[in-house]
Every structure is written in structure tokens, then in C-alpha cells.
């Protein structure tokens, strides 16, 4: 199966250079698995593609002369820049010309565009964004991490189902456990929304809901999927991202205090680098917008070529595992 991946060539802080490089690297490493469609100003993208050996690779360049900047208002940009790489790439998914769309560009514009152009899956009230949280035994998902800062109890139930399906389909977890992120383990803890959501989650057949978990439980993998609103989830996500930069500084300070030799410091550095590798967003690439009627993935604005390469692989995975179809099947009757 060849997956047609629409790539926002102009999305990200270092586009189009790293985007084109990373996508071509993915196509070269997995021949036949994907067909790339680069969306962006044709002359700019073509010149960038010309810097690489693309012999034998399946790719096309689709002219999208408008560029939506990282700091632009999503709604304004989508209304005024209908020939942007984001707009045309999403339209390609909607019209069946592409199987997935990936972008490291303006997340708000991608989210708004996905809802406006692709729409929601049947039965989905609000699409959500999952976040990856490394643990000693694998990876936990947190849903939502920023798409919905204010939610209703029934929204959290849908986030739980979408997260469970993602963990099962893409991560390959057998019967994933689902928990509600809260300030305590007891059912009566939390806000009124969270307390009502607990009762609804508990009543869901087949969800494998295990109750509340606290923040300290997240990185200990007490649940495969933790559910919360986007305000809490985004704060958690940014906290997790800081580990990879703050911990090395703390370790270096301690190395100086302990007076370790260069050899000892080198060993500590190697151990630290290995331990922090799972927190590096480059290893994950992108996350799908769960609940959108189509496969739409967003990556970090500062994505490197390696991150873009992983982004392309993630796009292929969600298409191959029929993630959107599975979510539609589970929530279509809601």
C-alpha cells in the first residue's frame, strides 16, 4: 500500500529546507511506502527539491503561492490566504487526492483549517490533540493537550475513546487502560466537570477505565491513556518538553560540584543522553488531530529534518491502521 502524503513544505521555523530534506529522506528510507505531494510556492519548492537526489522517488509539487506565517491569526489567514499550502493540502485530503496531510506550521491554522475544510468525523463533538509522555515501560498518551481548554464531561469521554483507539491502533497496545487526570485518586475529587466525567467514564462498556490518576502517576505509566482538558494537558506537555533542556543543566552543575573527571563526566553525559532521548520530539515527529474527518498531523514548529522524517512515517501509520475509520466506528452513534 502506497500512502499519498500531502506535505506543507512551508510549515515550520526552518521551512522549506528541512521539510523537503526530511520528507525525501523518509521516501528514500521506505521505498514504495509513500508518495509525496509538496504544497508551497512552486518555484521555491522546486528549487529546494533540486538540491536532493530524488531519482526513483514518487513525488509531485503542487503550487500553493500563499504562505501562512507561524504568528498569523489562524482564522484571518485561512480566510484571506485560500491558496496557502495549508489550505490546499487539506483540500487534497478532503477531495481524496491525498491520504494524509502533515504540517509543522501554524498549529491553529491547521486545526481551524481541518475543521473548516475536512470537518469532523460523524459523532465527534470536538477533535482533540494527543500528547506523548515517555515512561520507563513505554509511552503514555494524554488527551487533550491544547485543542480544547474548556470542556464538558461528555467531551472527556470522547477524548478517552479516541485516545484508547489511538493507543491500540498506532502504538499496538492490547486493551489499553484509560484514566482521568485529577488532583486525587478518589472518585469525588476535582471540579464538577471532572466529577461528572468520572461517572460517565465508569459507565462506558469496553473502555477499560481504571479511575483517577494524579500527575505523579503519569510518568510511571499508571495508565496507557490519561484524559484531561486542553488547558491542563498543554501545561503538562510544556513541562515534559522542558525536561530535555533543564535536566542536562542541573546535571552539569552537579558534575562541577562533585568535581568529576572528564572521563567520569563523559560517562554521565552518555547515560543522561540515553535517558532523555524519549523526551526528544524529533523521535515522534507529529501527532494526529483525533476526530477530524481525514488524516491530519501537526508537528513542532521547530522541527528538524529528522523530525519531519518521523512525521511522514507517523502519517503512513495512521493511514495504514485506519485510525480515522476506527474512531468513526466507535463514536458514530454518539
Secondary structure, DSSP 4 states (H G I P E B T S, - for coil): --EEEEEETT-STTTTHHHHHHHHHHHHHTTTTEEEEEEE-HHHHHHHHTTS--TT--EEEEE--B---TTS-HHHHHHH-TTBHHHHHHHHHHTTS-SEEEESS-HHHHHHHIIIII-BPTT-SS-EEEEEEEETTEEEEEE-SSS-SS--HHHHHHHHHHHHHHHHHTS--TT--EEEE-SSSSTT-S-HHHHHHHHHHHT-TTS-EEEEE-HHHHTTTS-SEEE--HHHHHHHHHHHHHHHHHHHHHHHHHHHHHT--HHHHHHHHHHHHHHHGGG-GGGT-EEEEETBSSEEEEE-TT--HHHHHHHHHHHHHHHHTTHHHHHHHHHTT-
